[in-house]
């Protein structure tokens, strides 16, 4: 199973393990940096407030053991950001947690 980061890099024809900054991604997809930063911030906070959803390191399984072996807040935030960039339906469909930011990002893309 590929991660959203790997899918993004494949889409850009880059090595799958290539890292990016929020600023890089903003330029590559023409979405304001502040929107991407807000997605990241929401992911970071969600790792603490909804820890049951945070996956275990090295797997795609939810952690049932609390904080043991789970992704860090930073890892979870990056995963959420990359899911947003790759239009993960669980994040951007109607009623999803980042739908408001997704709509704002698309308005910006259409206006430029």
N, C-alpha and C positions, 0 to 999 in steps of 0.2 A: 504494500500500500504506500503510495507516495504522499508526502506532506504537501501542504499548500506552498511552502517555500520551494520545494523541488518542482512543482507544477509551474510556478511563476518563472523560475530560472529556465525551465524547458521552453516556455512560451517566448522568452527573450533570447533563446539559443545560447544560454550561458551554462557553464558547468553547474551541476545540480547543487553543489555545496557552496556556491557563491553567496557571500553575505552582502547585505545592503543596509544603508541607513534610511531613516524616514525621509530625509531630504532627497536621497537618490530615488526612492520609490515615488515620491511626489513629482519629481521631474519626469520620470519614466512613464507615468500613467496620467500626468496632467491633472492631478488632484491636489488642492491646497494642503500644504504641510500641516496646518492647524487641524484639519479634519482627521488626517492620519494619526496625529499626536493624540487626539481625543479618543480614537478607537483604541490606541495603545493604552492610554490611561484607564479606560473602562476595563480593558482586559486585566490590567495590573490589579485594579481594585476588586474585580470579580474573583480573582484567584484567592482572595481572603474571605469575601462575603459568600461565595458559593463554592467552597473548597471541594464539595462532593463531586462536582463536575470536572475538576482538574484531573487530567490523565496521569498515569504513572510514567516515570521516565523510561524511555526505550520501548514503550508500548502505546497502543491506542485505547487501552482499557482505563475505565474510571477507577480512581483510588478509593477503595473501601476501608482503608486502614488509616484514614486521617491524613496527617502530614508526612507520613513515612513514604519515601521514594517517589513523591509526586514532583511534577514540574515546578520550577521556581516561578515566582510572580512574573519575572522578566520573560521567561520562556513561554508562559501562558499568554502574556500580553503580545509577544511577537507572533505566536500562533493565531491569535485573534486578528491581529493586523493583517497577516498574510491571507487568512480566510476572507477578510473583508475585501482585500485587493482582488482576490480570485472569485469574488461574488458567491461565497458559500451561502446557500439558501437558508441555513439555520441562523444566519446573522443578518441577512439583508432582505428577506422576503417580507411581505406585509405582516406586521405584528412582531417581527423579530427585533432583538435588542439594538441593532445598529442601523435600522431602517431609516431613521431620521438623518443620520450622517450620510448614508448611501444616496438618499434623494438629494441632499445638498451637494454632494460630490458630482452627481450626474447633471444637476443644473449648471454647475460651474463648467463641466466639460462641454456641454452643449453651447454655452455662451462664449466660449473661446475658439 
